[in-house]
Amino acid sequence: MTTPRASSPGGAPEGTAGRPRPLTTAALDLLERCETELRAAATATDPGERYVHAHLSALRAGAALVAVHGRPTAPRRSQPRSVWEMLPRLDADLAEWARRFTATAPLRARVEAGRGDLVDAAAADALLDDAVAFHRVVESLLGLSRLHPLAS
């Protein structure tokens, strides 16, 4: 996957007020849970398990953005139902990420339902790479920077 553009040239997401918003306790908790899922994915020997943890990590990272910026408003009938539907409404630059993780959600559900044989190591590794990259994008959009032990 080509890494989607993270944000506007100034570093803040284009769909926001142009500066990072204060982090909420919920967002920090979600980012911590995201990192826990990344570590679990990185150490999982089973590809299905690695795939599920990687996807859940991305989901929590996306939810952290929603926790900071709030649910996007829309007419009642078209209210977004998932994090992946909300992200492009928060920032159009996140649409490609949302499409990527929306596309992988049904397979994650099948794996969680006991079909781990549907995922090979290459697919699990690719999703983990995307989840790590997306986590970095989210941290950047939230004005955070850290050393990432998973990077090596």
Secondary structure by P-SEA (a helix, b strand, c coil): ccccccccccccccccccccccccaaaaaaaaaaaaaaaaaaacccaaaaaaaaaaaaaaaaaaaaaaaccccccccccccccccccccccccaaaaaaaaaaaaaaaaaaaacccccccaaaaaaaaaaaaaaaaaaaaaacccccccccc
